[in-house]
Amino acid sequence: MFEFKPLPSQPYDDVMFFNPRACADHLFETAQQRMHAVLDLVQMIEQNESSDLVRREAARLAFAIGLLLADARTLYEAAHERAMESQGPGGLA
């Protein structure tokens, strides 16, 4: 059964959701996508030769990185909980 929860990185609780009951692999993979997007942004900043661009766009970059990291954190936590549930109360299955 689906149990949708809002992603905490959004300003409203009724827009973007995730299913914390999804399998741990799907949650981990989706979190990894967010982390790779953050790494791509950081690499673009590092490779940019114009420090003016980084200064002008620093707030926008920080906001984008913060959103992606918040989503990734939420998804990793949900994946960890799912993995622990699948192991059962006695530890490793």
C-alpha positions as CSV (number, residue, x, y, z in Angstrom):
1,M,0.0,0.0,0.0
2,F,1.2,3.5,-0.8
3,E,1.8,5.9,2.1
4,F,2.8,9.2,0.6
5,K,4.6,11.9,2.7
6,P,5.5,15.4,1.6
7,L,9.1,16.2,0.9
8,P,10.2,18.7,3.6
9,S,12.2,20.8,1.2
10,Q,9.1,22.4,-0.3
11,P,7.2,25.4,1.0
12,Y,3.8,23.6,1.0
13,D,2.8,20.2,2.2
14,D,0.6,19.4,-0.8
15,V,2.9,19.5,-3.8
16,M,5.7,16.9,-3.9
17,F,5.4,13.5,-2.2
18,F,7.4,10.3,-1.8
19,N,6.4,6.9,-0.7
20,P,8.4,5.9,2.4
21,R,7.1,2.4,2.0
22,A,8.8,2.0,-1.4
23,C,11.6,-0.5,-1.5
24,A,14.9,0.6,0.0
25,D,16.7,0.2,-3.3
26,H,14.4,2.7,-5.1
27,L,14.7,5.2,-2.3
28,F,18.5,4.9,-2.2
29,E,18.7,5.3,-6.0
30,T,16.5,8.3,-6.0
31,A,18.5,9.9,-3.2
32,Q,21.7,9.1,-5.2
33,Q,20.2,11.0,-8.2
34,R,19.8,14.1,-6.0
35,M,23.3,13.8,-4.6
36,H,24.7,13.4,-8.2
37,A,22.8,16.6,-9.2
38,V,24.5,18.4,-6.2
39,L,27.9,17.2,-7.3
40,D,27.2,18.3,-10.9
41,L,26.4,21.8,-9.6
42,V,29.5,22.0,-7.5
43,Q,31.7,20.8,-10.3
44,M,30.2,23.5,-12.6
45,I,31.0,26.1,-10.0
46,E,34.6,24.8,-9.7
47,Q,35.1,24.7,-13.4
48,N,33.7,28.2,-14.0
49,E,36.5,30.6,-14.7
50,S,34.4,33.7,-14.0
51,S,34.2,34.3,-10.2
52,D,31.7,37.1,-11.0
53,L,29.1,34.6,-12.1
54,V,29.5,32.6,-8.8
55,R,29.2,35.8,-6.7
56,R,26.1,37.0,-8.7
57,E,24.4,33.6,-8.6
58,A,25.6,32.3,-5.2
59,A,22.2,32.6,-3.5
60,R,20.5,30.7,-6.3
61,L,23.1,28.0,-6.3
62,A,22.9,27.7,-2.5
63,F,19.1,27.4,-2.7
64,A,19.3,24.7,-5.5
65,I,21.9,22.7,-3.6
66,G,19.9,23.0,-0.4
67,L,16.7,21.7,-2.0
68,L,18.5,18.7,-3.5
69,L,20.3,17.9,-0.3
70,A,17.1,18.1,1.7
71,D,15.4,15.7,-0.7
72,A,18.4,13.3,-0.6
73,R,18.5,13.3,3.2
74,T,14.8,12.5,3.5
75,L,15.1,9.7,0.9
76,Y,18.2,8.2,2.5
77,E,16.5,8.2,5.9
78,A,13.4,6.5,4.5
79,A,15.6,4.0,2.7
80,H,17.5,3.2,5.9
81,E,14.2,2.7,7.8
82,R,12.9,0.4,5.0
83,A,16.2,-1.6,5.1
84,M,16.0,-1.9,8.9
85,E,12.3,-3.1,8.7
86,S,13.2,-5.7,6.1
87,Q,15.9,-7.1,8.4
88,G,13.4,-7.8,11.1
89,P,13.7,-7.3,14.9
90,G,16.6,-9.7,15.4
91,G,19.1,-7.8,13.1
92,L,20.2,-9.1,9.8
93,A,17.9,-11.3,7.9
